[in-house]
Amino acid sequence: MAGERTKLLVAAREQLGSRETRRLRRQGLIPGVLYGGGQPVAISVAERELRRALTGAAGLHSILDVEIDGAGKTHASILKEYQVDKVRGHITHIDLQEVPLDKPIHASVSVHLTGGDDAPGVREGGVLSQPLREINVEALPLEVPEHIDLDVSHMGVGDTLRMSDVVVPPGITLLDDLETVVATVTAPTREVEPEAVEGEEVPEGEAPEGAAAEEGAEAPAEDDTQARSAEPGTVEG
């Protein structure tokens, strides 16, 4: 939900480098950087603490009140970027961006399709697809929604919904091309069996080419005669 704020306790990092980051990860800590408000600050945060902060109602769009080394002062920030281990799926690095709460920011928001099972086109066997799953918006940090719903319950076969059909709450501006396709319902593909090709008719008394070789047909009569005449004990008349 928009407007959710979560406190996040982090520690400043004095030592940098790949060896230090590996040591932190072995201890269950995630290295990161806090940008904004002057010079970037290298930080680390407990993996459990970060998971707790990012699994609330606002998800990745939560406003994080970052407190460094328990100093008491907090920095309103958003999760700018994060890296994930391709094998284990764990977050390995984060970038936080301090933001003023009274100025709009750009954010990427997921689009959820609703009513797909009730769409006439789907009931007729059509296929509902979603070419675009995230859209870019501009809004105040506390107004960025976790996701935006798009009703597709009225779509028939051949219908298309574009960015211009997406309804957003007041205070939110769509940044993508309004002609961008978000959802479509296409007719089901039908497999067409190839028609059987009838063989050409062979005139009576003629064999198809290659039939003699394939079926072991006898050679012409004159050749057969010559072959027999060469057999031992045969006397020509």
Secondary structure as GFF3:
##gff-version 3
##sequence-region A 1 237
A	DSSP	beta_strand	5	12	.	.	.	ID=ss1
A	DSSP	alpha_helix	18	26	.	.	.	ID=ss2
A	DSSP	beta_strand	29	35	.	.	.	ID=ss3
A	DSSP	beta_strand	41	46	.	.	.	ID=ss4
A	DSSP	alpha_helix	47	54	.	.	.	ID=ss5
A	DSSP	three_ten_helix	59	61	.	.	.	ID=ss6
A	DSSP	beta_strand	63	68	.	.	.	ID=ss7
A	DSSP	beta_strand	74	84	.	.	.	ID=ss8
A	DSSP	beta_strand	91	98	.	.	.	ID=ss9
A	DSSP	beta_strand	105	114	.	.	.	ID=ss10
A	DSSP	three_ten_helix	116	118	.	.	.	ID=ss11
A	DSSP	alpha_helix	120	123	.	.	.	ID=ss12
A	DSSP	beta_strand	127	129	.	.	.	ID=ss13
A	DSSP	beta_strand	134	139	.	.	.	ID=ss14
A	DSSP	three_ten_helix	141	143	.	.	.	ID=ss15
A	DSSP	beta_strand	147	151	.	.	.	ID=ss16
A	DSSP	beta_strand	160	162	.	.	.	ID=ss17
A	DSSP	three_ten_helix	163	165	.	.	.	ID=ss18
A	DSSP	beta_strand	173	174	.	.	.	ID=ss19
A	DSSP	beta_strand	181	186	.	.	.	ID=ss20
A	DSSP	alpha_helix	211	215	.	.	.	ID=ss21
A	DSSP	alpha_helix	221	229	.	.	.	ID=ss22
###
